[in-house]
Amino acid sequence: MTETAEHRLKRLAMRSMRRGIKEMDIILVRYADARLATMSAAELDTYEVLLEENDQDLYQWVSGQSAAPEHLRPLVADISRIAGAG
């Protein structure tokens, strides 16, 4: 059975708020609220890949303490800008 677009958005929003550390909950919920509904399928695919990453690494990337992997840099930069984390 294929996942509907509505279900995918709800699932990704939930994954954004149920992280390992509270800081990433706050950052990703803010981002999800601002962007998920307008993202293309390809952008959602990349966001889903990002959600598989370790929270400690994500926080380092979003806060500018270390560089994100090349394939995630545009998304991490957008998250940082929207969430005010950088």
N, CA, C and O atoms as a Maestro MAE file, in Angstrom:
{
 s_m_m2io_version
 :::
 2.0.0
}

f_m_ct {
 s_m_title
 :::
 protein
 m_atom[344] {
  # First column is atom index #
  i_m_mmod_type
  r_m_x_coord
  r_m_y_coord
  r_m_z_coord
  i_m_residue_number
  s_m_chain_name
  s_m_pdb_residue_name
  s_m_pdb_atom_name
  i_m_atomic_number
  :::
  1 25 0.828 -1.169 0.000 1 A "MET " " N  " 7
  2 3 0.000 0.000 0.000 1 A "MET " " CA " 6
  3 2 0.888 1.253 0.000 1 A "MET " " C  " 6
  4 15 1.861 1.327 0.750 1 A "MET " " O  " 8
  5 25 0.559 2.198 -0.812 2 A "THR " " N  " 7
  6 3 1.321 3.424 -0.939 2 A "THR " " CA " 6
  7 2 0.882 4.439 0.116 2 A "THR " " C  " 6
  8 15 -0.306 4.608 0.389 2 A "THR " " O  " 8
  9 25 1.864 5.097 0.691 3 A "GLU " " N  " 7
  10 3 1.594 6.116 1.701 3 A "GLU " " CA " 6
  11 2 1.057 7.382 1.023 3 A "GLU " " C  " 6
  12 15 1.601 7.833 0.015 3 A "GLU " " O  " 8
  13 25 0.006 7.937 1.577 4 A "THR " " N  " 7
  14 3 -0.543 9.180 1.026 4 A "THR " " CA " 6
  15 2 0.372 10.345 1.405 4 A "THR " " C  " 6
  16 15 1.140 10.262 2.364 4 A "THR " " O  " 8
  17 25 0.274 11.427 0.638 5 A "ALA " " N  " 7
  18 3 1.071 12.619 0.926 5 A "ALA " " CA " 6
  19 2 0.736 13.165 2.314 5 A "ALA " " C  " 6
  20 15 1.628 13.574 3.058 5 A "ALA " " O  " 8
  21 25 -0.536 13.168 2.651 6 A "GLU " " N  " 7
  22 3 -0.967 13.666 3.960 6 A "GLU " " CA " 6
  23 2 -0.366 12.834 5.091 6 A "GLU " " C  " 6
  24 15 0.104 13.381 6.088 6 A "GLU " " O  " 8
  25 25 -0.382 11.521 4.934 7 A "HIS " " N  " 7
  26 3 0.173 10.643 5.959 7 A "HIS " " CA " 6
  27 2 1.681 10.847 6.085 7 A "HIS " " C  " 6
  28 15 2.218 10.861 7.193 7 A "HIS " " O  " 8
  29 25 2.362 11.005 4.951 8 A "ARG " " N  " 7
  30 3 3.805 11.220 4.987 8 A "ARG " " CA " 6
  31 2 4.139 12.503 5.746 8 A "ARG " " C  " 6
  32 15 5.050 12.510 6.574 8 A "ARG " " O  " 8
  33 25 3.424 13.570 5.476 9 A "LEU " " N  " 7
  34 3 3.675 14.831 6.174 9 A "LEU " " CA " 6
  35 2 3.458 14.684 7.677 9 A "LEU " " C  " 6
  36 15 4.246 15.195 8.472 9 A "LEU " " O  " 8
  37 25 2.403 13.996 8.062 10 A "LYS " " N  " 7
  38 3 2.137 13.770 9.494 10 A "LYS " " CA " 6
  39 2 3.237 12.934 10.132 10 A "LYS " " C  " 6
  40 15 3.676 13.218 11.247 10 A "LYS " " O  " 8
  41 25 3.679 11.901 9.417 11 A "ARG " " N  " 7
  42 3 4.735 11.034 9.938 11 A "ARG " " CA " 6
  43 2 6.039 11.808 10.117 11 A "ARG " " C  " 6
  44 15 6.707 11.678 11.143 11 A "ARG " " O  " 8
  45 25 6.398 12.614 9.118 12 A "LEU " " N  " 7
  46 3 7.637 13.383 9.213 12 A "LEU " " CA " 6
  47 2 7.543 14.458 10.303 12 A "LEU " " C  " 6
  48 15 8.526 14.729 10.992 12 A "LEU " " O  " 8
  49 25 6.390 15.053 10.454 13 A "ALA " " N  " 7
  50 3 6.201 16.029 11.533 13 A "ALA " " CA " 6
  51 2 6.383 15.356 12.898 13 A "ALA " " C  " 6
  52 15 7.016 15.916 13.793 13 A "ALA " " O  " 8
  53 25 5.832 14.169 13.047 14 A "MET " " N  " 7
  54 3 5.962 13.436 14.309 14 A "MET " " CA " 6
  55 2 7.419 13.056 14.564 14 A "MET " " C  " 6
  56 15 7.906 13.166 15.689 14 A "MET " " O  " 8
  57 25 8.105 12.613 13.528 15 A "ARG " " N  " 7
  58 3 9.523 12.263 13.688 15 A "ARG " " CA " 6
  59 2 10.364 13.489 14.018 15 A "ARG " " C  " 6
  60 15 11.408 13.373 14.658 15 A "ARG " " O  " 8
  61 25 9.920 14.650 13.589 16 A "SER " " N  " 7
  62 3 10.634 15.889 13.884 16 A "SER " " CA " 6
  63 2 10.531 16.257 15.355 16 A "SER " " C  " 6
  64 15 11.433 16.892 15.900 16 A "SER " " O  " 8
  65 25 9.450 15.869 15.996 17 A "MET " " N  " 7
  66 3 9.249 16.256 17.394 17 A "MET " " CA " 6
  67 2 9.626 15.165 18.383 17 A "MET " " C  " 6
  68 15 9.651 15.419 19.587 17 A "MET " " O  " 8
  69 25 9.911 13.997 17.928 18 A "ARG " " N  " 7
  70 3 10.266 12.889 18.826 18 A "ARG " " CA " 6
  71 2 11.722 12.497 18.594 18 A "ARG " " C  " 6
  72 15 12.012 11.414 18.087 18 A "ARG " " O  " 8
  73 25 12.612 13.373 18.964 19 A "ARG " " N  " 7
  74 3 14.035 13.180 18.752 19 A "ARG " " CA " 6
  75 2 14.678 12.671 20.034 19 A "ARG " " C  " 6
  76 15 13.995 12.413 21.025 19 A "ARG " " O  " 8
  77 25 15.989 12.530 20.005 20 A "GLY " " N  " 7
  78 3 16.704 12.067 21.191 20 A "GLY " " CA " 6
  79 2 17.028 13.175 22.172 20 A "GLY " " C  " 6
  80 15 17.123 12.938 23.376 20 A "GLY " " O  " 8
  81 25 17.199 14.396 21.654 21 A "ILE " " N  " 7
  82 3 17.506 15.512 22.546 21 A "ILE " " CA " 6
  83 2 16.513 16.655 22.317 21 A "ILE " " C  " 6
  84 15 16.074 16.904 21.195 21 A "ILE " " O  " 8
  85 25 16.179 17.329 23.392 22 A "LYS " " N  " 7
  86 3 15.145 18.363 23.363 22 A "LYS " " CA " 6
  87 2 15.475 19.498 22.397 22 A "LYS " " C  " 6
  88 15 14.580 20.022 21.734 22 A "LYS " " O  " 8
  89 25 16.745 19.882 22.310 23 A "GLU " " N  " 7
  90 3 17.143 20.953 21.404 23 A "GLU " " CA " 6
  91 2 16.753 20.636 19.963 23 A "GLU " " C  " 6
  92 15 16.283 21.509 19.234 23 A "GLU " " O  " 8
  93 25 16.949 19.397 19.562 24 A "MET " " N  " 7
  94 3 16.602 19.019 18.183 24 A "MET " " CA " 6
  95 2 15.091 18.920 18.017 24 A "MET " " C  " 6
  96 15 14.578 19.191 16.931 24 A "MET " " O  " 8
  97 25 14.371 18.541 19.061 25 A "ASP " " N  " 7
  98 3 12.900 18.583 19.008 25 A "ASP " " CA " 6
  99 2 12.448 19.999 18.653 25 A "ASP " " C  " 6
  100 15 11.647 20.199 17.740 25 A "ASP " " O  " 8
  101 25 12.966 20.961 19.380 26 A "ILE " " N  " 7
  102 3 12.560 22.357 19.188 26 A "ILE " " CA " 6
  103 2 12.935 22.851 17.800 26 A "ILE " " C  " 6
  104 15 12.108 23.441 17.105 26 A "ILE " " O  " 8
  105 25 14.166 22.615 17.396 27 A "ILE " " N  " 7
  106 3 14.646 23.084 16.090 27 A "ILE " " CA " 6
  107 2 13.858 22.449 14.956 27 A "ILE " " C  " 6
  108 15 13.393 23.148 14.056 27 A "ILE " " O  " 8
  109 25 13.704 21.134 14.991 28 A "LEU " " N  " 7
  110 3 13.056 20.440 13.868 28 A "LEU " " CA " 6
  111 2 11.546 20.653 13.840 28 A "LEU " " C  " 6
  112 15 10.957 20.673 12.759 28 A "LEU " " O  " 8
  113 25 10.910 20.812 14.980 29 A "VAL " " N  " 7
  114 3 9.470 21.111 14.974 29 A "VAL " " CA " 6
  115 2 9.236 22.481 14.348 29 A "VAL " " C  " 6
  116 15 8.327 22.654 13.537 29 A "VAL " " O  " 8
  117 25 10.052 23.440 14.727 30 A "ARG " " N  " 7
  118 3 9.931 24.784 14.146 30 A "ARG " " CA " 6
  119 2 10.114 24.719 12.623 30 A "ARG " " C  " 6
  120 15 9.368 25.346 11.870 30 A "ARG " " O  " 8
  121 25 11.101 23.966 12.193 31 A "TYR " " N  " 7
  122 3 11.346 23.829 10.755 31 A "TYR " " CA " 6
  123 2 10.201 23.100 10.060 31 A "TYR " " C  " 6
  124 15 9.722 23.540 9.015 31 A "TYR " " O  " 8
  125 25 9.770 21.999 10.634 32 A "ALA " " N  " 7
  126 3 8.682 21.216 10.045 32 A "ALA " " CA " 6
  127 2 7.421 22.055 9.900 32 A "ALA " " C  " 6
  128 15 6.753 21.998 8.867 32 A "ALA " " O  " 8
  129 25 7.096 22.819 10.909 33 A "ASP " " N  " 7
  130 3 5.913 23.684 10.853 33 A "ASP " " CA " 6
  131 2 6.023 24.712 9.733 33 A "ASP " " C  " 6
  132 15 5.029 25.039 9.084 33 A "ASP " " O  " 8
  133 25 7.213 25.213 9.512 34 A "ALA " " N  " 7
  134 3 7.421 26.255 8.502 34 A "ALA " " CA " 6
  135 2 7.527 25.715 7.083 34 A "ALA " " C  " 6
  136 15 7.128 26.394 6.137 34 A "ALA " " O  " 8
  137 25 8.060 24.500 6.916 35 A "ARG " " N  " 7
  138 3 8.425 24.065 5.574 35 A "ARG " " CA " 6
  139 2 7.773 22.796 5.018 35 A "ARG " " C  " 6
  140 15 7.558 22.705 3.809 35 A "ARG " " O  " 8
  141 25 7.461 21.838 5.848 36 A "LEU " " N  " 7
  142 3 7.046 20.520 5.326 36 A "LEU " " CA " 6
  143 2 5.922 20.596 4.300 36 A "LEU " " C  " 6
  144 15 5.994 19.937 3.262 36 A "LEU " " O  " 8
  145 25 4.914 21.363 4.561 37 A "ALA " " N  " 7
  146 3 3.732 21.391 3.683 37 A "ALA " " CA " 6
  147 2 4.043 21.898 2.281 37 A "ALA " " C  " 6
  148 15 3.297 21.613 1.345 37 A "ALA " " O  " 8
  149 25 5.131 22.644 2.121 38 A "THR " " N  " 7
  150 3 5.449 23.214 0.807 38 A "THR " " CA " 6
  151 2 6.627 22.525 0.122 38 A "THR " " C  " 6
  152 15 7.038 22.932 -0.965 38 A "THR " " O  " 8
  153 25 7.166 21.494 0.747 39 A "MET " " N  " 7
  154 3 8.324 20.808 0.170 39 A "MET " " CA " 6
  155 2 7.904 19.844 -0.933 39 A "MET " " C  " 6
  156 15 6.837 19.232 -0.874 39 A "MET " " O  " 8
  157 25 8.772 19.722 -1.944 40 A "SER " " N  " 7
  158 3 8.552 18.759 -3.021 40 A "SER " " CA " 6
  159 2 8.831 17.349 -2.506 40 A "SER " " C  " 6
  160 15 9.369 17.176 -1.412 40 A "SER " " O  " 8
  161 25 8.469 16.356 -3.290 41 A "ALA " " N  " 7
  162 3 8.735 14.964 -2.908 41 A "ALA " " CA " 6
  163 2 10.229 14.729 -2.735 41 A "ALA " " C  " 6
  164 15 10.643 14.034 -1.807 41 A "ALA " " O  " 8
  165 25 11.042 15.299 -3.617 42 A "ALA " " N  " 7
  166 3 12.500 15.135 -3.522 42 A "ALA " " CA " 6
  167 2 13.039 15.805 -2.257 42 A "ALA " " C  " 6
  168 15 13.925 15.264 -1.597 42 A "ALA " " O  " 8
  169 25 12.508 16.974 -1.920 43 A "GLU " " N  " 7
  170 3 12.933 17.662 -0.694 43 A "GLU " " CA " 6
  171 2 12.517 16.868 0.538 43 A "GLU " " C  " 6
  172 15 13.266 16.792 1.512 43 A "GLU " " O  " 8
  173 25 11.343 16.286 0.499 44 A "LEU " " N  " 7
  174 3 10.896 15.436 1.608 44 A "LEU " " CA " 6
  175 2 11.774 14.203 1.738 44 A "LEU " " C  " 6
  176 15 12.063 13.757 2.848 44 A "LEU " " O  " 8
  177 25 12.201 13.651 0.608 45 A "ASP " " N  " 7
  178 3 13.125 12.508 0.635 45 A "ASP " " CA " 6
  179 2 14.411 12.881 1.364 45 A "ASP " " C  " 6
  180 15 14.901 12.119 2.199 45 A "ASP " " O  " 8
  181 25 14.954 14.050 1.048 46 A "THR " " N  " 7
  182 3 16.190 14.504 1.685 46 A "THR " " CA " 6
  183 2 15.961 14.759 3.168 46 A "THR " " C  " 6
  184 15 16.807 14.419 3.995 46 A "THR " " O  " 8
  185 25 14.831 15.353 3.506 47 A "TYR " " N  " 7
  186 3 14.509 15.592 4.919 47 A "TYR " " CA " 6
  187 2 14.413 14.266 5.670 47 A "TYR " " C  " 6
  188 15 14.868 14.151 6.808 47 A "TYR " " O  " 8
  189 25 13.825 13.285 5.030 48 A "GLU " " N  " 7
  190 3 13.701 11.970 5.667 48 A "GLU " " CA " 6
  191 2 15.079 11.349 5.906 48 A "GLU " " C  " 6
  192 15 15.300 10.714 6.938 48 A "GLU " " O  " 8
  193 25 15.999 11.526 4.967 49 A "VAL " " N  " 7
  194 3 17.379 11.056 5.148 49 A "VAL " " CA " 6
  195 2 18.013 11.777 6.335 49 A "VAL " " C  " 6
  196 15 18.684 11.153 7.156 49 A "VAL " " O  " 8
  197 25 17.802 13.073 6.423 50 A "LEU " " N  " 7
  198 3 18.341 13.857 7.526 50 A "LEU " " CA " 6
  199 2 17.822 13.346 8.868 50 A "LEU " " C  " 6
  200 15 18.574 13.285 9.840 50 A "LEU " " O  " 8
  201 25 16.560 12.985 8.926 51 A "LEU " " N  " 7
  202 3 15.968 12.511 10.180 51 A "LEU " " CA " 6
  203 2 16.578 11.199 10.668 51 A "LEU " " C  " 6
  204 15 16.422 10.838 11.834 51 A "LEU " " O  " 8
  205 25 17.265 10.492 9.791 52 A "GLU " " N  " 7
  206 3 17.937 9.250 10.185 52 A "GLU " " CA " 6
  207 2 19.270 9.510 10.891 52 A "GLU " " C  " 6
  208 15 19.850 8.604 11.489 52 A "GLU " " O  " 8
  209 25 19.744 10.746 10.817 53 A "GLU " " N  " 7
  210 3 21.037 11.081 11.401 53 A "GLU " " CA " 6
  211 2 20.950 11.182 12.928 53 A "GLU " " C  " 6
  212 15 19.880 11.395 13.498 53 A "GLU " " O  " 8
  213 25 22.088 11.026 13.553 54 A "ASN " " N  " 7
  214 3 22.223 11.121 14.998 54 A "ASN " " CA " 6
  215 2 21.972 12.557 15.454 54 A "ASN " " C  " 6
  216 15 22.456 13.500 14.827 54 A "ASN " " O  " 8
  217 25 21.222 12.726 16.536 55 A "ASP " " N  " 7
  218 3 20.887 14.060 17.034 55 A "ASP " " CA " 6
  219 2 22.111 14.895 17.405 55 A "ASP " " C  " 6
  220 15 22.134 16.099 17.146 55 A "ASP " " O  " 8
  221 25 23.110 14.288 17.997 56 A "GLN " " N  " 7
  222 3 24.301 15.047 18.365 56 A "GLN " " CA " 6
  223 2 24.984 15.611 17.120 56 A "GLN " " C  " 6
  224 15 25.448 16.751 17.127 56 A "GLN " " O  " 8
  225 25 25.045 14.809 16.045 57 A "ASP " " N  " 7
  226 3 25.623 15.287 14.790 57 A "ASP " " CA " 6
  227 2 24.759 16.391 14.191 57 A "ASP " " C  " 6
  228 15 25.269 17.425 13.759 57 A "ASP " " O  " 8
  229 25 23.438 16.161 14.169 58 A "LEU " " N  " 7
  230 3 22.523 17.167 13.631 58 A "LEU " " CA " 6
  231 2 22.681 18.497 14.354 58 A "LEU " " C  " 6
  232 15 22.733 19.549 13.718 58 A "LEU " " O  " 8
  233 25 22.755 18.455 15.659 59 A "TYR " " N  " 7
  234 3 22.876 19.693 16.420 59 A "TYR " " CA " 6
  235 2 24.181 20.416 16.070 59 A "TYR " " C  " 6
  236 15 24.194 21.638 15.916 59 A "TYR " " O  " 8
  237 25 25.266 19.666 15.947 60 A "GLN " " N  " 7
  238 3 26.550 20.256 15.569 60 A "GLN " " CA " 6
  239 2 26.455 20.937 14.201 60 A "GLN " " C  " 6
  240 15 26.984 22.031 14.005 60 A "GLN " " O  " 8
  241 25 25.779 20.282 13.265 61 A "TRP " " N  " 7
  242 3 25.655 20.838 11.913 61 A "TRP " " CA " 6
  243 2 24.774 22.085 11.906 61 A "TRP " " C  " 6
  244 15 25.149 23.116 11.348 61 A "TRP " " O  " 8
  245 25 23.610 21.983 12.525 62 A "VAL " " N  " 7
  246 3 22.636 23.076 12.497 62 A "VAL " " CA " 6
  247 2 23.162 24.298 13.247 62 A "VAL " " C  " 6
  248 15 22.884 25.433 12.858 62 A "VAL " " O  " 8
  249 25 23.912 24.074 14.305 63 A "SER " " N  " 7
  250 3 24.441 25.186 15.092 63 A "SER " " CA " 6
  251 2 25.740 25.743 14.516 63 A "SER " " C  " 6
  252 15 26.279 26.723 15.031 63 A "SER " " O  " 8
  253 25 26.245 25.120 13.448 64 A "GLY " " N  " 7
  254 3 27.459 25.612 12.800 64 A "GLY " " CA " 6
  255 2 28.746 25.197 13.480 64 A "GLY " " C  " 6
  256 15 29.811 25.729 13.166 64 A "GLY " " O  " 8
  257 25 28.669 24.257 14.404 65 A "GLN " " N  " 7
  258 3 29.869 23.803 15.105 65 A "GLN " " CA " 6
  259 2 30.707 22.850 14.276 65 A "GLN " " C  " 6
  260 15 31.908 22.708 14.511 65 A "GLN " " O  " 8
  261 25 30.081 22.196 13.307 66 A "SER " " N  " 7
  262 3 30.805 21.350 12.357 66 A "SER " " CA " 6
  263 2 30.024 21.331 11.043 66 A "SER " " C  " 6
  264 15 28.838 21.656 10.999 66 A "SER " " O  " 8
  265 25 30.713 20.948 9.992 67 A "ALA " " N  " 7
  266 3 30.106 20.953 8.653 67 A "ALA " " CA " 6
  267 2 29.256 19.706 8.437 67 A "ALA " " C  " 6
  268 15 29.648 18.597 8.798 67 A "ALA " " O  " 8
  269 25 28.106 19.908 7.850 68 A "ALA " " N  " 7
  270 3 27.227 18.791 7.477 68 A "ALA " " CA " 6
  271 2 27.795 18.096 6.256 68 A "ALA " " C  " 6
  272 15 28.574 18.697 5.516 68 A "ALA " " O  " 8
  273 25 27.427 16.847 6.029 69 A "PRO " " N  " 7
  274 3 27.825 16.179 4.790 69 A "PRO " " CA " 6
  275 2 27.321 16.984 3.592 69 A "PRO " " C  " 6
  276 15 26.268 17.619 3.658 69 A "PRO " " O  " 8
  277 25 28.060 16.951 2.531 70 A "GLU " " N  " 7
  278 3 27.765 17.752 1.340 70 A "GLU " " CA " 6
  279 2 26.316 17.620 0.881 70 A "GLU " " C  " 6
  280 15 25.677 18.624 0.566 70 A "GLU " " O  " 8
  281 25 25.791 16.400 0.838 71 A "HIS " " N  " 7
  282 3 24.436 16.176 0.321 71 A "HIS " " CA " 6
  283 2 23.334 16.751 1.222 71 A "HIS " " C  " 6
  284 15 22.187 16.887 0.795 71 A "HIS " " O  " 8
  285 25 23.685 17.084 2.460 72 A "LEU " " N  " 7
  286 3 22.694 17.644 3.393 72 A "LEU " " CA " 6
  287 2 22.901 19.133 3.669 72 A "LEU " " C  " 6
  288 15 22.076 19.748 4.344 72 A "LEU " " O  " 8
  289 25 23.974 19.718 3.164 73 A "ARG " " N  " 7
  290 3 24.301 21.112 3.500 73 A "ARG " " CA " 6
  291 2 23.207 22.117 3.161 73 A "ARG " " C  " 6
  292 15 22.905 22.968 3.998 73 A "ARG " " O  " 8
  293 25 22.592 22.064 1.971 74 A "PRO " " N  " 7
  294 3 21.532 23.049 1.707 74 A "PRO " " CA " 6
  295 2 20.357 22.928 2.686 74 A "PRO " " C  " 6
  296 15 19.816 23.938 3.137 74 A "PRO " " O  " 8
  297 25 19.973 21.716 3.005 75 A "LEU " " N  " 7
  298 3 18.867 21.501 3.939 75 A "LEU " " CA " 6
  299 2 19.252 21.962 5.344 75 A "LEU " " C  " 6
  300 15 18.460 22.624 6.016 75 A "LEU " " O  " 8
  301 25 20.442 21.622 5.785 76 A "VAL " " N  " 7
  302 3 20.898 22.031 7.116 76 A "VAL " " CA " 6
  303 2 20.959 23.554 7.207 76 A "VAL " " C  " 6
  304 15 20.592 24.130 8.231 76 A "VAL " " O  " 8
  305 25 21.420 24.205 6.143 77 A "ALA " " N  " 7
  306 3 21.480 25.668 6.139 77 A "ALA " " CA " 6
  307 2 20.068 26.256 6.248 77 A "ALA " " C  " 6
  308 15 19.857 27.240 6.956 77 A "ALA " " O  " 8
  309 25 19.110 25.655 5.551 78 A "ASP " " N  " 7
  310 3 17.734 26.141 5.614 78 A "ASP " " CA " 6
  311 2 17.154 25.927 7.011 78 A "ASP " " C  " 6
  312 15 16.475 26.804 7.543 78 A "ASP " " O  " 8
  313 25 17.418 24.777 7.597 79 A "ILE " " N  " 7
  314 3 16.942 24.504 8.960 79 A "ILE " " CA " 6
  315 2 17.516 25.527 9.924 79 A "ILE " " C  " 6
  316 15 16.793 26.079 10.753 79 A "ILE " " O  " 8
  317 25 18.798 25.777 9.820 80 A "SER " " N  " 7
  318 3 19.453 26.725 10.695 80 A "SER " " CA " 6
  319 2 18.856 28.124 10.550 80 A "SER " " C  " 6
  320 15 18.625 28.816 11.542 80 A "SER " " O  " 8
  321 25 18.613 28.527 9.321 81 A "ARG " " N  " 7
  322 3 18.036 29.848 9.053 81 A "ARG " " CA " 6
  323 2 16.611 29.950 9.611 81 A "ARG " " C  " 6
  324 15 16.284 30.920 10.296 81 A "ARG " " O  " 8
  325 25 15.770 28.966 9.324 82 A "ILE " " N  " 7
  326 3 14.365 28.987 9.767 82 A "ILE " " CA " 6
  327 2 14.252 28.860 11.277 82 A "ILE " " C  " 6
  328 15 13.477 29.577 11.911 82 A "ILE " " O  " 8
  329 25 15.023 27.950 11.849 83 A "ALA " " N  " 7
  330 3 14.913 27.675 13.285 83 A "ALA " " CA " 6
  331 2 15.711 28.667 14.127 83 A "ALA " " C  " 6
  332 15 15.584 28.682 15.352 83 A "ALA " " O  " 8
  333 25 16.525 29.487 13.488 84 A "GLY " " N  " 7
  334 3 17.329 30.439 14.236 84 A "GLY " " CA " 6
  335 2 18.384 29.770 15.081 84 A "GLY " " C  " 6
  336 15 18.747 30.269 16.146 84 A "GLY " " O  " 8
  337 25 18.884 28.625 14.601 85 A "ALA " " N  " 7
  338 3 19.824 27.847 15.391 85 A "ALA " " CA " 6
  339 2 21.284 28.184 15.098 85 A "ALA " " C  " 6
  340 15 22.166 27.844 15.887 85 A "ALA " " O  " 8
  341 25 21.546 28.842 13.985 86 A "GLY " " N  " 7
  342 3 22.942 29.067 13.599 86 A "GLY " " CA " 6
  343 2 23.476 30.399 13.991 86 A "GLY " " C  " 6
  344 15 24.638 30.702 13.720 86 A "GLY " " O  " 8
  :::
 }
 m_bond[343] {
  # First column is bond index #
  i_m_from
  i_m_to
  i_m_order
  :::
  1 1 2 1
  2 2 3 1
  3 3 4 2
  4 3 5 1
  5 5 6 1
  6 6 7 1
  7 7 8 2
  8 7 9 1
  9 9 10 1
  10 10 11 1
  11 11 12 2
  12 11 13 1
  13 13 14 1
  14 14 15 1
  15 15 16 2
  16 15 17 1
  17 17 18 1
  18 18 19 1
  19 19 20 2
  20 19 21 1
  21 21 22 1
  22 22 23 1
  23 23 24 2
  24 23 25 1
  25 25 26 1
  26 26 27 1
  27 27 28 2
  28 27 29 1
  29 29 30 1
  30 30 31 1
  31 31 32 2
  32 31 33 1
  33 33 34 1
  34 34 35 1
  35 35 36 2
  36 35 37 1
  37 37 38 1
  38 38 39 1
  39 39 40 2
  40 39 41 1
  41 41 42 1
  42 42 43 1
  43 43 44 2
  44 43 45 1
  45 45 46 1
  46 46 47 1
  47 47 48 2
  48 47 49 1
  49 49 50 1
  50 50 51 1
  51 51 52 2
  52 51 53 1
  53 53 54 1
  54 54 55 1
  55 55 56 2
  56 55 57 1
  57 57 58 1
  58 58 59 1
  59 59 60 2
  60 59 61 1
  61 61 62 1
  62 62 63 1
  63 63 64 2
  64 63 65 1
  65 65 66 1
  66 66 67 1
  67 67 68 2
  68 67 69 1
  69 69 70 1
  70 70 71 1
  71 71 72 2
  72 71 73 1
  73 73 74 1
  74 74 75 1
  75 75 76 2
  76 75 77 1
  77 77 78 1
  78 78 79 1
  79 79 80 2
  80 79 81 1
  81 81 82 1
  82 82 83 1
  83 83 84 2
  84 83 85 1
  85 85 86 1
  86 86 87 1
  87 87 88 2
  88 87 89 1
  89 89 90 1
  90 90 91 1
  91 91 92 2
  92 91 93 1
  93 93 94 1
  94 94 95 1
  95 95 96 2
  96 95 97 1
  97 97 98 1
  98 98 99 1
  99 99 100 2
  100 99 101 1
  101 101 102 1
  102 102 103 1
  103 103 104 2
  104 103 105 1
  105 105 106 1
  106 106 107 1
  107 107 108 2
  108 107 109 1
  109 109 110 1
  110 110 111 1
  111 111 112 2
  112 111 113 1
  113 113 114 1
  114 114 115 1
  115 115 116 2
  116 115 117 1
  117 117 118 1
  118 118 119 1
  119 119 120 2
  120 119 121 1
  121 121 122 1
  122 122 123 1
  123 123 124 2
  124 123 125 1
  125 125 126 1
  126 126 127 1
  127 127 128 2
  128 127 129 1
  129 129 130 1
  130 130 131 1
  131 131 132 2
  132 131 133 1
  133 133 134 1
  134 134 135 1
  135 135 136 2
  136 135 137 1
  137 137 138 1
  138 138 139 1
  139 139 140 2
  140 139 141 1
  141 141 142 1
  142 142 143 1
  143 143 144 2
  144 143 145 1
  145 145 146 1
  146 146 147 1
  147 147 148 2
  148 147 149 1
  149 149 150 1
  150 150 151 1
  151 151 152 2
  152 151 153 1
  153 153 154 1
  154 154 155 1
  155 155 156 2
  156 155 157 1
  157 157 158 1
  158 158 159 1
  159 159 160 2
  160 159 161 1
  161 161 162 1
  162 162 163 1
  163 163 164 2
  164 163 165 1
  165 165 166 1
  166 166 167 1
  167 167 168 2
  168 167 169 1
  169 169 170 1
  170 170 171 1
  171 171 172 2
  172 171 173 1
  173 173 174 1
  174 174 175 1
  175 175 176 2
  176 175 177 1
  177 177 178 1
  178 178 179 1
  179 179 180 2
  180 179 181 1
  181 181 182 1
  182 182 183 1
  183 183 184 2
  184 183 185 1
  185 185 186 1
  186 186 187 1
  187 187 188 2
  188 187 189 1
  189 189 190 1
  190 190 191 1
  191 191 192 2
  192 191 193 1
  193 193 194 1
  194 194 195 1
  195 195 196 2
  196 195 197 1
  197 197 198 1
  198 198 199 1
  199 199 200 2
  200 199 201 1
  201 201 202 1
  202 202 203 1
  203 203 204 2
  204 203 205 1
  205 205 206 1
  206 206 207 1
  207 207 208 2
  208 207 209 1
  209 209 210 1
  210 210 211 1
  211 211 212 2
  212 211 213 1
  213 213 214 1
  214 214 215 1
  215 215 216 2
  216 215 217 1
  217 217 218 1
  218 218 219 1
  219 219 220 2
  220 219 221 1
  221 221 222 1
  222 222 223 1
  223 223 224 2
  224 223 225 1
  225 225 226 1
  226 226 227 1
  227 227 228 2
  228 227 229 1
  229 229 230 1
  230 230 231 1
  231 231 232 2
  232 231 233 1
  233 233 234 1
  234 234 235 1
  235 235 236 2
  236 235 237 1
  237 237 238 1
  238 238 239 1
  239 239 240 2
  240 239 241 1
  241 241 242 1
  242 242 243 1
  243 243 244 2
  244 243 245 1
  245 245 246 1
  246 246 247 1
  247 247 248 2
  248 247 249 1
  249 249 250 1
  250 250 251 1
  251 251 252 2
  252 251 253 1
  253 253 254 1
  254 254 255 1
  255 255 256 2
  256 255 257 1
  257 257 258 1
  258 258 259 1
  259 259 260 2
  260 259 261 1
  261 261 262 1
  262 262 263 1
  263 263 264 2
  264 263 265 1
  265 265 266 1
  266 266 267 1
  267 267 268 2
  268 267 269 1
  269 269 270 1
  270 270 271 1
  271 271 272 2
  272 271 273 1
  273 273 274 1
  274 274 275 1
  275 275 276 2
  276 275 277 1
  277 277 278 1
  278 278 279 1
  279 279 280 2
  280 279 281 1
  281 281 282 1
  282 282 283 1
  283 283 284 2
  284 283 285 1
  285 285 286 1
  286 286 287 1
  287 287 288 2
  288 287 289 1
  289 289 290 1
  290 290 291 1
  291 291 292 2
  292 291 293 1
  293 293 294 1
  294 294 295 1
  295 295 296 2
  296 295 297 1
  297 297 298 1
  298 298 299 1
  299 299 300 2
  300 299 301 1
  301 301 302 1
  302 302 303 1
  303 303 304 2
  304 303 305 1
  305 305 306 1
  306 306 307 1
  307 307 308 2
  308 307 309 1
  309 309 310 1
  310 310 311 1
  311 311 312 2
  312 311 313 1
  313 313 314 1
  314 314 315 1
  315 315 316 2
  316 315 317 1
  317 317 318 1
  318 318 319 1
  319 319 320 2
  320 319 321 1
  321 321 322 1
  322 322 323 1
  323 323 324 2
  324 323 325 1
  325 325 326 1
  326 326 327 1
  327 327 328 2
  328 327 329 1
  329 329 330 1
  330 330 331 1
  331 331 332 2
  332 331 333 1
  333 333 334 1
  334 334 335 1
  335 335 336 2
  336 335 337 1
  337 337 338 1
  338 338 339 1
  339 339 340 2
  340 339 341 1
  341 341 342 1
  342 342 343 1
  343 343 344 2
  :::
 }
}
